[in-house]
Amino acid sequence: MTLSLGFSPCPNDTFIFDALIHGKIDTEGLRFEPVLEDVEALNQRALRRELEVTKLSFNAFGHLTATYRLLNAGSALGRGVGPLLVRKKGEAAPGPDYVPSTVAIPGHYTTANYLLDLVYPTLLDKTEMVFSDIEDAVLSGRCEAGLLIHENRFTYADRGLEKIADLGEVWEQRTGLPIPLGGIAVSRALPVDVQQRIDRVLRRSVQFALDYPRESSAYVKQHAQAMDPAVMQAHIELYVNQYTVDLGEEGRAAVRHFLNDGRVKGVIPPGLDDYIL
């Protein structure tokens, strides 16, 4: 059985999916056809129901609980991993009521955008773009501020940008929970036993990557050729952790809080409650 599998070319995703895609583990008869896209492009594909298994922002997942279920393995979730709001260095220090006039964001359905609305509810002028273009948009003056995710959190200071706020830190202070960034979702159209097989295989793939990190290095480098090796390694170490192997009780509690809070605030629509496999 061959399944479409969507994930981003970022190091944490290629790291955890390498063994699964390349037959380095027991896949229980399943084969996977990789579809590598930017995170917001994957969100949009999921909204169009194009992928059987896919990485999703938790914001997007909240809109899709009737279509997909969340796997226990594969999530990017933790503490100190949230998106950063940045601006150019050297400008006057913002006051306590500061709200940027324009912000570049990595997509409407990203968790980063959800957190931005949580912290800056009056902010209206946003420009969507691929996450890797956001630093340049701020440096060129196209946007006053930018919302950084992925490896850009390791490079912004060297490029002449400074942090306005760590939105993940704000979330942690308010909730006491790790921030759910993205997870792996499986189509409800697949038989439940197949969904469970996918979850087992993915957990096996994540554990293999952690046990034998050199095994995935070629695949990670293939999709991160322009990235400094130190940044690539820091990216993996930050986003691949115990929650990636299995959400556990705390991880599941964080996801439920995220979706319930969004539903109460009206930014995530009502949906099914049996959304974790």
C-alpha positions in Angstrom: 0.0 0.0 0.0 1.5 3.3 -1.1 0.5 6.5 0.7 1.1 10.2 -0.1 3.2 11.8 2.7 3.6 15.5 3.0 6.4 17.2 5.0 8.7 20.1 4.7 12.3 20.0 3.6 13.4 21.4 6.9 16.0 19.4 8.8 13.7 18.1 11.6 11.3 16.6 9.1 13.8 15.0 6.8 15.6 13.7 9.9 12.5 11.9 11.2 11.2 10.6 7.9 14.4 9.3 6.3 14.2 5.8 7.8 10.5 5.4 6.9 10.9 6.6 3.3 14.1 4.7 2.6 13.2 1.3 4.1 15.6 1.4 7.0 12.9 0.1 9.4 10.0 -2.3 9.2 7.2 -0.3 7.5 4.7 -3.1 7.9 4.0 -3.3 4.2 3.5 0.4 3.8 5.3 2.6 1.2 5.3 6.4 1.2 5.5 8.8 -1.7 7.1 12.0 -0.3 5.6 15.4 -1.1 8.0 18.1 0.1 6.5 21.6 0.5 6.6 24.7 2.6 4.5 24.3 5.8 1.8 26.6 4.6 1.6 24.9 1.2 1.1 21.6 3.1 -1.7 23.3 5.2 -3.4 24.3 2.0 -3.0 20.9 0.4 -4.6 19.4 3.5 -7.5 21.8 3.3 -8.0 20.5 -0.2 -7.8 16.9 1.1 -4.9 16.1 -1.3 -2.7 14.1 1.1 -3.3 10.9 3.0 -0.6 11.6 5.6 0.9 15.1 6.2 2.7 17.5 8.4 0.3 20.2 9.5 0.4 23.4 11.6 -1.7 22.8 14.7 -3.7 25.9 13.7 -4.6 24.3 10.3 -5.3 21.0 12.1 -7.9 22.7 14.2 -9.9 23.4 11.0 -9.5 19.8 9.8 -10.5 17.5 12.7 -13.4 16.0 10.6 -10.9 15.1 7.9 -7.7 14.1 9.7 -6.6 12.6 13.0 -3.4 13.4 14.7 -0.7 10.8 15.1 1.0 10.4 18.5 4.4 10.3 16.8 6.1 13.0 14.7 5.0 16.3 16.3 7.1 19.4 16.7 6.2 20.5 20.2 8.1 21.7 23.2 9.4 24.5 25.3 11.6 27.3 23.9 10.7 26.4 20.3 8.1 29.1 19.6 8.1 31.6 16.7 9.9 34.9 17.1 8.7 38.4 16.2 11.6 40.5 15.0 12.5 43.9 13.5 15.6 45.7 12.3 18.3 46.5 14.9 19.0 50.0 15.9 15.5 51.4 16.0 14.0 53.1 19.0 13.0 50.8 21.8 9.2 50.1 21.6 6.9 51.2 24.4 4.7 48.8 26.4 1.7 49.4 24.0 3.8 48.9 20.8 2.1 47.1 17.9 4.0 46.7 14.6 2.3 48.5 11.7 3.1 45.6 9.2 4.2 42.1 9.8 5.4 39.4 7.4 4.0 36.0 8.4 4.7 32.5 7.2 1.1 31.7 6.3 -2.5 32.3 7.5 -3.0 28.8 8.9 0.4 28.5 10.7 0.6 28.2 14.4 2.9 31.2 14.3 0.0 33.3 13.0 -2.3 32.0 15.6 0.1 33.0 18.4 0.6 36.4 16.8 -3.2 37.0 17.0 -3.1 35.9 20.6 -0.4 38.3 21.6 -1.3 41.2 19.2 -5.1 41.0 18.7 -5.3 44.5 17.2 -2.7 43.8 14.5 -4.4 43.7 11.1 -1.8 44.4 8.4 -0.1 41.1 7.6 1.7 40.0 4.5 1.9 36.2 3.8 5.1 34.8 2.3 7.4 31.8 2.4 9.1 31.6 5.8 12.6 31.9 4.2 11.8 35.3 2.7 10.7 37.0 5.9 14.1 38.1 7.1 14.7 39.9 3.8 11.3 41.5 3.9 12.1 43.1 7.2 15.6 44.1 6.3 14.4 45.8 3.1 11.7 47.7 4.9 8.8 46.0 3.1 7.5 45.1 6.5 8.2 46.7 9.9 8.4 43.3 11.6 8.6 39.6 10.7 7.4 36.4 12.3 10.2 33.8 12.2 10.0 30.0 12.3 12.3 27.1 11.5 16.0 27.8 11.1 15.6 31.6 10.9 15.4 31.7 14.7 19.2 30.8 14.6 20.2 33.4 12.0 18.2 36.6 12.5 20.6 38.3 14.9 23.6 37.8 12.6 21.6 39.4 9.8 20.9 42.6 11.7 17.5 41.8 13.3 16.4 41.9 16.9 13.7 40.1 18.8 10.5 42.0 19.8 8.8 39.0 21.4 9.1 35.2 21.7 5.5 34.2 21.2 6.1 30.6 22.4 7.4 32.0 25.6 4.2 34.1 26.0 2.2 30.9 25.5 4.2 28.9 28.0 3.8 31.7 30.7 0.1 31.8 30.1 -0.6 28.1 30.0 2.3 26.3 31.7 2.3 23.9 28.7 4.7 23.2 25.8 3.7 24.9 22.6 2.3 22.7 19.8 3.7 23.9 16.5 3.0 21.1 14.0 2.0 17.5 14.0 1.5 14.6 11.6 -2.1 13.9 10.6 -3.6 10.9 8.8 -6.7 10.9 6.7 -9.9 9.6 8.4 -10.7 8.0 5.1 -8.1 5.3 5.7 -9.1 2.2 7.8 -8.3 2.6 11.5 -5.9 -0.3 11.4 -3.9 1.4 8.6 -3.9 4.7 10.6 -2.5 2.7 13.6 0.2 1.1 11.4 1.3 4.5 10.2 1.6 5.7 13.7 3.7 2.7 14.7 5.9 3.0 11.7 6.5 6.7 12.2 7.4 6.2 15.8 9.9 3.6 14.7 11.3 6.0 12.2 11.7 8.8 14.7 13.4 6.5 17.2 15.7 5.1 14.5 16.8 8.7 13.6 17.5 9.4 17.3 19.4 6.2 17.8 21.4 6.4 14.6 21.6 10.2 13.7 24.3 9.7 11.1 22.1 7.4 9.0 19.8 10.4 8.1 22.6 13.0 7.5 22.8 12.5 3.7 19.0 13.0 3.3 18.9 16.0 5.6 21.8 17.6 3.8 20.2 16.9 0.4 17.4 19.2 1.3 19.4 21.8 3.3 22.4 22.4 1.0 22.5 26.1 1.7 22.2 25.7 5.5 25.2 26.0 7.8 25.9 22.5 9.3 25.8 23.9 12.8 22.4 25.6 12.2 21.1 22.3 10.7 22.2 20.4 13.8 20.7 23.0 16.1 17.5 22.9 14.2 17.2 19.1 14.7 18.1 19.2 18.4 15.5 22.0 19.1 12.5 20.5 17.3 13.0 16.7 17.6 12.5 15.7 21.2 10.6 13.3 23.4 7.3 14.7 22.2 8.3 13.7 18.6 8.6 10.1 19.6 5.3 10.2 21.4 3.1 13.1 22.5 2.5 11.6 25.9 0.0 13.0 28.4 1.5 16.4 28.6 1.7 16.7 24.8 -1.9 15.6 24.3 -3.0 18.1 27.0 -1.1 20.9 25.2 -2.8 20.1 21.9 -6.2 19.9 23.5 -5.7 23.2 25.3 -4.5 24.8 22.0 -7.6 23.7 20.0 -10.1 24.3 22.8 -8.7 27.8 23.4 -8.9 28.5 19.7 -12.5 27.3 19.6 -13.5 29.5 22.5 -11.9 32.5 20.9 -13.6 31.8 17.6 -10.3 31.5 15.6 -10.6 27.7 15.3 -14.1 26.4 14.2 -16.0 23.8 16.1 -15.0 20.3 15.3 -14.7 16.7 16.4 -13.2 15.8 19.7 -11.7 12.4 18.9 -8.9 14.0 16.9 -5.9 12.2 18.4 -5.4 8.6 17.3 
